[in-house]
Amino acid sequence: MTDRAAQYWTYNTLRERLRRREMAPPSYSDLGKQARDIFSKGYNFGLWKLDLKTKTSSGIEFNTAGHSNQESGKVFGSLETKYKVKDYGLTLTEKWNTDNTLFTEVAVQDQLLEGLKLSLEGNFAPQSGNKSGKFKVAYGHENVKADSDVNIDLKGPLINASAVLGYQGWLAGYQTAFDTQQSKLTANNFALGYSTKDFVLHTAVNDGQEFSGSIFQRTSDKLDVGVQLSWASGTSNTKFAIGAKYQLDDDASVRAKVNNASQVGLGYQQKLRDGITLTLSTLVDGKNFNAGGHKIGVGLELEA
């Protein structure tokens, strides 16, 4: 095989892998993510936040993040490095935070089987001596996505497993957790939804007691709308929220959300220049408007 033919074969193989990966259903934890992002991204209530991302010429990625709590003054920061060896599908991730916890993950993807990802991760706290590990397996195909992880515990590991089936936009998922030490199921969750390019419907039942649903709708190229609803059986505790994101132009966007507790969140995001993005947000308590206690948030993202 000539060098050009080999390059062409490699390119087509990678493109086909990427196509199949994109067609695979999302993981169970990512079901309904589009609606959740409407309510979480772009808001930093009560925080001064700074994120810095950079990548060296050799392909090593650095991600430094930090925030300060405006009420307590507590500062938290983390440094993450990630290095990928594409020829072997290998990714090495290391992370340290100001709680003096070290995290390491080694992942291999599409080597033993196309769509299969194996990873081993560990956490270590030098001050306390606490350490933990976890082995994770994920497999994705055009109509199925399965995930499983087992923590490394000689007393009896906790096994988490989930699977999502997809067919013509319909999604059905199941998630469970089994405690081998106590020999019982600790989670029994179901989800059902429908997804298209501009519309996502998600419903879920957790342990037969907690019910939730969400809708994501992209009404135009500039406007995204999300709705969330949840309640628990045997109680009158019902939660409802509606939120939206509007893209003013290529560099600026505004966000708004409100829930049934009369909490109103507002956000504004502006790209100051390439690699620099400023985020401003505020949370207003509508029930206690005159009492104060409202929160603001400021975030700055730098990328080079």
Disulfide bonds with the S-S distance in Angstrom:
none
